[in-house]
Amino acid sequence: MGLTSTTTGVTQIITVHSDRIDAAMAIQFKEDMRRETDSGTDRVVLDLAGVEFIDSSGLGAIVASMKQLGDNRKLDLAGPQPVVEKVFRLTRMDTVFRLFATLDDALSATAD
């Protein structure tokens, strides 16, 4: 699982460099996210533009990553492909996460 991290202003951007977040990589994803977000900004944007598939284990890994951030930090999601976005909507996780069509949309939004 490949993740890269950059910080712009008060936002940390984590980009997923894999076309899948599924059961085979969920544990590694959580570990990588923990390492990348161990210390950082109050707002993290997870760039999912390259992810073409996510299953329930991948969804669980993203939720676990959000919880690991704690109450004072926020995890937003950017650039989900239609199939990935559909998973978030069907599971009602779109009420838990803010979903942005693009990374630019996420960066121009306020942290709320």
N, C-alpha and C positions, 0 to 999 in steps of 0.2 A: 504494500500500500504506500503510495507516495503522496505526501502532503508537503506543501511549501507555505511559508508564512511571510507576510510583509505587514508593515504598519504604516498607515497613512492617517495623519492627524491623531484622532482619538479612537480609531478603529483598526483592529487587527483583522487582516484578510487571510483566511486559510483556504488554499486552493487544493482540491482533490485531483490527483493525477492518476485516476483509474476510471475505467468505464463502468465499474460495478462496485456497489457496496452491498455485500451479501453475507451469508453465514460463513463462508470460507474466509472472509477478511474482517468480520465485525470486531473480533477481539483486537486484532492489530490496529484497526481504525481507532478504537477507543484509546489504546495505549499511545498512538501517535498524536491524537488530539490532546490527551492529557499532557504530553510532553510539550507540544506546541503552545498550549494555553496556560501552562503552569503559572506563569506570571505574565501579565500583559494588561491590555486596555480593558475598560469596562464593557466595550462592545466588540463582539467577534462576528464577522460575516463569513459564513462557510460558502465558498464558491463551488457550486455543483454543476457548472456548465458542461463539464466533460463526462459526467455520470449519466449513463444511458439506462441503467437498471438498478433498482434497489428492492430488497425484499424485507420481510418483517425483522430479520436480524439486523440488517443495515439501519432500518428505521429505529430500532431499539438502541443501536450504538450511537446514533445522533442524539436521541433523547438522553441517554446516559452522559454524553458529552455536555449537553446543556446543564444537566443536574450537577455535574462535576464543577461547572463554573461557579456555582453558588447563587445566592439570591441577589447579589449586588452587580452581577455581570449578565449580559444579554447575548444570546446567540440568534442571529438572523440568517436566513438562507437566500442565496442569490443564484439566478440562472438555471433553475431546474428544467430539464428536458420535459416535454409533455407527459411521457410515461412516468417519470419520477414525480412530477407535480400531482399526477392523478393518484398516486399512492398516498401522498400527504393529504389530499382532499378526501379520498375514500375512508381513510382512518381518522379523519377529523383532526389530524395533526396541524392542519392549516389554521386551527384556532389556537394552537400552542406556539407555533413559530410564525414570524412574519416572513412571507415569501415574496421575493422581488424578482421580476422577469429577468433583470440583468444586474450585473455587479455595479454598473454605473447608477442604476436606480437605487440600489441598496446604499451606495455611498452618498447619494444626494439626499436620502431620507434622514430625518432626525433620529437620534438614538432612542427616544422615548423610553 
